[in-house]
Amino acid sequence: MSNFASRRALAKGTLGAGLIGAAALVAARPAAAGNQLAVAISGYDATSFFTGTPRPGVPRFNATHNGAIWYFTTEAARDQFRASPARFAPQYDGYCAWAASQGYKAPGNPDFWRVVDDRLYLKVHEQAQAMWVRDIPGNITKANMNWPRIHPF
């Protein structure tokens, strides 16, 4: 093989390896989500829990809070939330209050909820709701103690 042919083969191999390496780097990088925000509490109107009848919100009546988009049934409900989001947003960032009381995170489900002392608490399922209501004050105390440790994860 001539010296020229060897260099050409080496160049092809180097180029090929470079392309494979670049492809591996691109594949290893996480996909960018752009400006998409998570929809809070499955799209339910956070203010509606306080009337005793949770209702799905309408996307055109929305607000952003705490890294999520929130839907509301009316413009007035949206404005009420904007004026005091901490009052209406579920505790523990919408995660299950029972799980938080036990020291871990589980998703909150708007089908299993309770307003206690003007605060909204979601649970993951019916069994979690049943266990949580057995000792609401104790479970809130435990969840409040656990939350600073578990919320970043």
SULLINUR-V685691 format. One record per residue. N is the residue number from 0. RES is the residue in one letter. OMEGA is omega in whole degrees, 0 to 359 (999 if undefined). Layout:
BEGIN
N RES OMEGA
N RES OMEGA
END
This chain:
BEGIN
0 M 181
1 S 178
2 N 178
3 F 180
4 A 179
5 S 179
6 R 180
7 R 178
8 A 178
9 L 179
10 A 178
11 K 180
12 G 180
13 T 179
14 L 180
15 G 179
16 A 178
17 G 179
18 L 178
19 I 179
20 G 178
21 A 179
22 A 179
23 A 178
24 L 179
25 V 181
26 A 182
27 A 181
28 R 178
29 P 178
30 A 178
31 A 181
32 A 181
33 G 182
34 N 183
35 Q 176
36 L 175
37 A 176
38 V 183
39 A 177
40 I 176
41 S 177
42 G 178
43 Y 176
44 D 183
45 A 182
46 T 184
47 S 178
48 F 184
49 F 173
50 T 179
51 G 181
52 T 179
53 P 181
54 R 175
55 P 178
56 G 180
57 V 184
58 P 182
59 R 175
60 F 186
61 N 175
62 A 174
63 T 179
64 H 173
65 N 177
66 G 181
67 A 173
68 I 184
69 W 178
70 Y 182
71 F 182
72 T 182
73 T 175
74 E 180
75 A 178
76 A 178
77 R 181
78 D 177
79 Q 178
80 F 180
81 R 181
82 A 183
83 S 184
84 P 180
85 A 179
86 R 187
87 F 181
88 A 180
89 P 178
90 Q 178
91 Y 178
92 D 178
93 G 175
94 Y 182
95 C 180
96 A 178
97 W 180
98 A 179
99 A 179
100 S 180
101 Q 175
102 G 176
103 Y 181
104 K 172
105 A 183
106 P 174
107 G 181
108 N 183
109 P 175
110 D 182
111 F 189
112 W 175
113 R 172
114 V 180
115 V 180
116 D 177
117 D 176
118 R 181
119 L 178
120 Y 177
121 L 174
122 K 185
123 V 181
124 H 185
125 E 180
126 Q 177
127 A 177
128 Q 181
129 A 180
130 M 182
131 W 184
132 V 178
133 R 179
134 D 184
135 I 181
136 P 180
137 G 180
138 N 176
139 I 178
140 T 180
141 K 180
142 A 178
143 N 178
144 M 182
145 N 190
146 W 180
147 P 180
148 R 186
149 I 188
150 H 181
151 P 186
152 F 999
END
